[in-house]
């Protein structure tokens, strides 16, 4: 089976193109809501049941979502269900948010750190990363003790690894060469 990211990309791009003409915020909120429902294991089991029709699955998902869905979101949901791609819906949301961020000039950055980064330190770290990557960043921090020290930053497909673990690996390669 193809990667979820590969499956999700056309759906995210299509929604972005259609929603870009209207309200991106509303599309984003509705997509998050249906993606949360689609991420539910029981919902996916129900959708995979051969006795459940496309209309039944669509009705269940749209009834669980609190606010009424726009035509754009309804069409996306129906297409995803008809093509048997309900499991890809959370990834569609991730890629859609990346497209929205890219349009606004902001990129998502994940900072992996061996130790917790203090809330007072984070703005300084983000500011230096913005200079390094040349764009605005919204950062999330995840602990990764196996880094030993330092940080590893992932922005899209770019990686900046200043961790002790990476430096030790570089030394190992240099010594064995």
GUZATI-117515 format. One record per residue (C-alpha): x, y, z; chain; residue number from 1; residue in three letters. Coordinates in nm, 4 decimals, padded with zeros to 6 digits. Layout:
! GUZATI-117515
+----------+----------+----------+---+-----+-----+
|       c1 |       c2 |       c3 | c |   k |   r |
+----------+----------+----------+---+-----+-----+
|        X |        Y |        Z | A | NUM | ALA |
...
+----------+----------+----------+---+-----+-----+
This chain:
! GUZATI-117515
+----------+----------+----------+---+-----+-----+
|       c1 |       c2 |       c3 | c |   k |   r |
+----------+----------+----------+---+-----+-----+
|  00.0000 |  00.0000 |  00.0000 | A |   1 | UNK |
|  00.1198 |  00.3490 | -00.0775 | A |   2 | UNK |
|  00.2371 |  00.5822 |  00.1967 | A |   3 | UNK |
| -00.0399 |  00.7783 |  00.3655 | A |   4 | UNK |
|  00.1407 |  01.1014 |  00.2793 | A |   5 | UNK |
|  00.1331 |  01.0115 | -00.0902 | A |   6 | UNK |
| -00.2350 |  00.9232 | -00.0728 | A |   7 | UNK |
| -00.3243 |  01.2354 |  00.1267 | A |   8 | UNK |
| -00.1363 |  01.4917 | -00.0836 | A |   9 | UNK |
| -00.3849 |  01.5218 | -00.3740 | A |  10 | UNK |
| -00.6779 |  01.5565 | -00.1340 | A |  11 | UNK |
| -00.4998 |  01.8249 |  00.0697 | A |  12 | UNK |
| -00.3963 |  02.0175 | -00.2397 | A |  13 | UNK |
| -00.7454 |  02.0022 | -00.3898 | A |  14 | UNK |
| -00.9048 |  02.1229 | -00.0668 | A |  15 | UNK |
| -00.6461 |  02.3991 | -00.0415 | A |  16 | UNK |
| -00.7193 |  02.5185 | -00.3946 | A |  17 | UNK |
| -01.0951 |  02.5202 | -00.3434 | A |  18 | UNK |
| -01.0899 |  02.6553 |  00.0130 | A |  19 | UNK |
| -00.8287 |  02.9170 | -00.0788 | A |  20 | UNK |
| -01.0996 |  03.1008 | -00.2682 | A |  21 | UNK |
| -01.3112 |  03.1162 |  00.0457 | A |  22 | UNK |
| -01.2458 |  03.0783 |  00.4158 | A |  23 | UNK |
| -00.9299 |  02.8790 |  00.4969 | A |  24 | UNK |
| -00.9934 |  02.9022 |  00.8700 | A |  25 | UNK |
| -01.3367 |  02.7424 |  00.8429 | A |  26 | UNK |
| -01.2057 |  02.4689 |  00.6124 | A |  27 | UNK |
| -00.9200 |  02.4041 |  00.8530 | A |  28 | UNK |
| -01.1499 |  02.3724 |  01.1551 | A |  29 | UNK |
| -01.3921 |  02.1430 |  00.9739 | A |  30 | UNK |
| -01.1108 |  01.9290 |  00.8370 | A |  31 | UNK |
| -00.9689 |  01.8918 |  01.1885 | A |  32 | UNK |
| -01.3101 |  01.7831 |  01.3138 | A |  33 | UNK |
| -01.3671 |  01.5149 |  01.0497 | A |  34 | UNK |
| -01.0035 |  01.4006 |  01.0738 | A |  35 | UNK |
| -01.0472 |  01.3481 |  01.4485 | A |  36 | UNK |
| -01.3533 |  01.1329 |  01.3831 | A |  37 | UNK |
| -01.1733 |  00.9411 |  01.1069 | A |  38 | UNK |
| -00.8800 |  00.8745 |  01.3407 | A |  39 | UNK |
| -01.1107 |  00.6813 |  01.5740 | A |  40 | UNK |
| -01.0418 |  00.3084 |  01.5483 | A |  41 | UNK |
| -01.4072 |  00.2116 |  01.5854 | A |  42 | UNK |
| -01.5070 |  00.4547 |  01.3108 | A |  43 | UNK |
| -01.2524 |  00.3062 |  01.0730 | A |  44 | UNK |
| -01.3708 | -00.0447 |  01.1566 | A |  45 | UNK |
| -01.7268 |  00.0612 |  01.0779 | A |  46 | UNK |
| -01.6167 |  00.2246 |  00.7512 | A |  47 | UNK |
| -01.4241 | -00.0902 |  00.6507 | A |  48 | UNK |
| -01.7308 | -00.3070 |  00.7106 | A |  49 | UNK |
| -01.8532 | -00.4246 |  00.3691 | A |  50 | UNK |
| -02.2154 | -00.3944 |  00.4861 | A |  51 | UNK |
| -02.1772 | -00.0209 |  00.5560 | A |  52 | UNK |
| -02.2586 |  00.1923 |  00.2531 | A |  53 | UNK |
| -02.0809 |  00.5138 |  00.1593 | A |  54 | UNK |
| -02.3917 |  00.7117 |  00.2551 | A |  55 | UNK |
| -02.4137 |  00.5464 |  00.5962 | A |  56 | UNK |
| -02.0486 |  00.6153 |  00.6774 | A |  57 | UNK |
| -02.0849 |  00.9731 |  00.5514 | A |  58 | UNK |
| -02.3967 |  01.0278 |  00.7642 | A |  59 | UNK |
| -02.2316 |  00.8894 |  01.0777 | A |  60 | UNK |
| -01.9222 |  01.1077 |  01.0418 | A |  61 | UNK |
| -02.1121 |  01.4240 |  00.9538 | A |  62 | UNK |
| -02.3562 |  01.3694 |  01.2424 | A |  63 | UNK |
| -02.0708 |  01.3383 |  01.4944 | A |  64 | UNK |
| -01.9200 |  01.6716 |  01.3898 | A |  65 | UNK |
| -02.0759 |  01.9515 |  01.5958 | A |  66 | UNK |
| -02.1048 |  02.2259 |  01.3346 | A |  67 | UNK |
| -02.2629 |  02.1779 |  00.9923 | A |  68 | UNK |
| -02.0073 |  02.1052 |  00.7201 | A |  69 | UNK |
| -01.9533 |  02.3356 |  00.4241 | A |  70 | UNK |
| -02.0106 |  02.2003 |  00.0734 | A |  71 | UNK |
| -01.6356 |  02.1872 |  00.0181 | A |  72 | UNK |
| -01.5733 |  01.9773 |  00.3280 | A |  73 | UNK |
| -01.8733 |  01.7563 |  00.2534 | A |  74 | UNK |
| -01.7397 |  01.6896 | -00.0970 | A |  75 | UNK |
| -01.3949 |  01.6051 |  00.0380 | A |  76 | UNK |
| -01.5399 |  01.3692 |  00.2978 | A |  77 | UNK |
| -01.7581 |  01.1940 |  00.0410 | A |  78 | UNK |
| -01.4628 |  01.1536 | -00.2004 | A |  79 | UNK |
| -01.2395 |  01.0135 |  00.0736 | A |  80 | UNK |
| -01.5055 |  00.7618 |  00.1808 | A |  81 | UNK |
| -01.5929 |  00.6582 | -00.1762 | A |  82 | UNK |
| -01.2267 |  00.5916 | -00.2524 | A |  83 | UNK |
| -01.1711 |  00.3943 |  00.0677 | A |  84 | UNK |
| -00.9197 |  00.6473 |  00.2001 | A |  85 | UNK |
| -01.0735 |  00.7337 |  00.5367 | A |  86 | UNK |
| -00.7530 |  00.6316 |  00.7162 | A |  87 | UNK |
| -00.5658 |  00.9014 |  00.5216 | A |  88 | UNK |
| -00.7905 |  01.1837 |  00.6446 | A |  89 | UNK |
| -00.5717 |  01.2771 |  00.9473 | A |  90 | UNK |
| -00.2717 |  01.3035 |  00.7139 | A |  91 | UNK |
| -00.4801 |  01.5162 |  00.4748 | A |  92 | UNK |
| -00.5330 |  01.7566 |  00.7656 | A |  93 | UNK |
| -00.1598 |  01.7669 |  00.8418 | A |  94 | UNK |
| -00.0707 |  01.8415 |  00.4808 | A |  95 | UNK |
| -00.3499 |  02.0984 |  00.4477 | A |  96 | UNK |
| -00.2168 |  02.2849 |  00.7521 | A |  97 | UNK |
|  00.1319 |  02.2769 |  00.6001 | A |  98 | UNK |
| -00.0023 |  02.4346 |  00.2804 | A |  99 | UNK |
| -00.1836 |  02.7044 |  00.4794 | A | 100 | UNK |
|  00.1327 |  02.7757 |  00.6795 | A | 101 | UNK |
|  00.3395 |  02.7912 |  00.3629 | A | 102 | UNK |
|  00.1026 |  03.0457 |  00.2101 | A | 103 | UNK |
|  00.1270 |  03.2636 |  00.5205 | A | 104 | UNK |
|  00.5071 |  03.2337 |  00.5199 | A | 105 | UNK |
|  00.5252 |  03.0389 |  00.8444 | A | 106 | UNK |
|  00.6762 |  02.6917 |  00.8721 | A | 107 | UNK |
|  00.6280 |  02.4294 |  01.1387 | A | 108 | UNK |
|  00.9451 |  02.3358 |  01.3272 | A | 109 | UNK |
|  00.9845 |  02.0396 |  01.5572 | A | 110 | UNK |
|  01.2642 |  02.0821 |  01.8079 | A | 111 | UNK |
|  01.3888 |  01.7570 |  01.9580 | A | 112 | UNK |
|  01.5806 |  01.8202 |  02.2770 | A | 113 | UNK |
|  01.7596 |  01.5982 |  02.5245 | A | 114 | UNK |
|  01.6344 |  01.8192 |  02.8084 | A | 115 | UNK |
|  01.3212 |  02.0289 |  02.8580 | A | 116 | UNK |
|  01.3445 |  02.3764 |  02.7065 | A | 117 | UNK |
|  01.2254 |  02.6418 |  02.9478 | A | 118 | UNK |
|  00.9351 |  02.8602 |  02.8280 | A | 119 | UNK |
|  01.1570 |  03.1663 |  02.8730 | A | 120 | UNK |
|  01.4318 |  03.0117 |  02.6557 | A | 121 | UNK |
|  01.2089 |  02.8992 |  02.3702 | A | 122 | UNK |
|  01.1601 |  03.2434 |  02.2057 | A | 123 | UNK |
|  01.5383 |  03.2916 |  02.1886 | A | 124 | UNK |
|  01.5830 |  02.9454 |  02.0371 | A | 125 | UNK |
|  01.3076 |  03.0125 |  01.7826 | A | 126 | UNK |
|  01.4569 |  03.3511 |  01.6929 | A | 127 | UNK |
|  01.7965 |  03.1965 |  01.6192 | A | 128 | UNK |
|  01.6322 |  02.9167 |  01.4196 | A | 129 | UNK |
|  01.4354 |  03.1712 |  01.2160 | A | 130 | UNK |
|  01.7630 |  03.3399 |  01.1216 | A | 131 | UNK |
|  01.9167 |  03.0029 |  01.0328 | A | 132 | UNK |
|  01.6232 |  02.8837 |  00.8193 | A | 133 | UNK |
|  01.5347 |  03.2266 |  00.6815 | A | 134 | UNK |
|  01.1620 |  03.2199 |  00.7600 | A | 135 | UNK |
|  00.9092 |  03.2523 |  01.0425 | A | 136 | UNK |
|  00.8680 |  02.9370 |  01.2479 | A | 137 | UNK |
|  00.6169 |  02.7994 |  01.4913 | A | 138 | UNK |
|  00.8000 |  02.5523 |  01.7093 | A | 139 | UNK |
|  00.6919 |  02.2538 |  01.9093 | A | 140 | UNK |
|  00.9336 |  02.0819 |  02.1459 | A | 141 | UNK |
|  00.9641 |  01.7077 |  02.1965 | A | 142 | UNK |
|  01.1935 |  01.5399 |  02.4457 | A | 143 | UNK |
|  01.4364 |  01.2877 |  02.3054 | A | 144 | UNK |
|  01.6814 |  01.1847 |  02.5812 | A | 145 | UNK |
|  01.8888 |  00.9661 |  02.3473 | A | 146 | UNK |
|  02.0297 |  01.2858 |  02.1898 | A | 147 | UNK |
|  02.2446 |  01.3133 |  02.5074 | A | 148 | UNK |
|  02.2665 |  01.6928 |  02.4670 | A | 149 | UNK |
|  02.1923 |  01.9667 |  02.2156 | A | 150 | UNK |
|  01.8957 |  01.9796 |  01.9805 | A | 151 | UNK |
|  01.7779 |  01.8432 |  01.6482 | A | 152 | UNK |
|  01.5407 |  02.0647 |  01.4489 | A | 153 | UNK |
|  01.3171 |  01.9460 |  01.1658 | A | 154 | UNK |
|  01.1563 |  02.2075 |  00.9399 | A | 155 | UNK |
|  00.9788 |  02.0423 |  00.6497 | A | 156 | UNK |
|  01.2439 |  01.8310 |  00.4815 | A | 157 | UNK |
|  01.5353 |  02.0239 |  00.6346 | A | 158 | UNK |
|  01.7149 |  01.8946 |  00.9442 | A | 159 | UNK |
|  01.9600 |  02.0807 |  01.1662 | A | 160 | UNK |
|  02.1263 |  01.8379 |  01.4043 | A | 161 | UNK |
|  02.3542 |  01.9882 |  01.6690 | A | 162 | UNK |
|  02.3090 |  01.7076 |  01.9178 | A | 163 | UNK |
|  02.5900 |  01.5303 |  02.1008 | A | 164 | UNK |
|  02.4694 |  01.2030 |  01.9498 | A | 165 | UNK |
|  02.5176 |  01.3396 |  01.5947 | A | 166 | UNK |
|  02.8631 |  01.4730 |  01.6800 | A | 167 | UNK |
|  02.9648 |  01.1350 |  01.8236 | A | 168 | UNK |
|  02.8408 |  00.9648 |  01.5056 | A | 169 | UNK |
|  03.0487 |  01.2095 |  01.2946 | A | 170 | UNK |
|  03.3553 |  01.1343 |  01.5065 | A | 171 | UNK |
|  03.2942 |  00.7598 |  01.4710 | A | 172 | UNK |
|  03.2773 |  00.7902 |  01.0924 | A | 173 | UNK |
|  03.5913 |  01.0041 |  01.0819 | A | 174 | UNK |
|  03.7866 |  00.7607 |  01.3000 | A | 175 | UNK |
|  03.6821 |  00.4508 |  01.1050 | A | 176 | UNK |
|  03.7501 |  00.6046 |  00.7611 | A | 177 | UNK |
+----------+----------+----------+---+-----+-----+
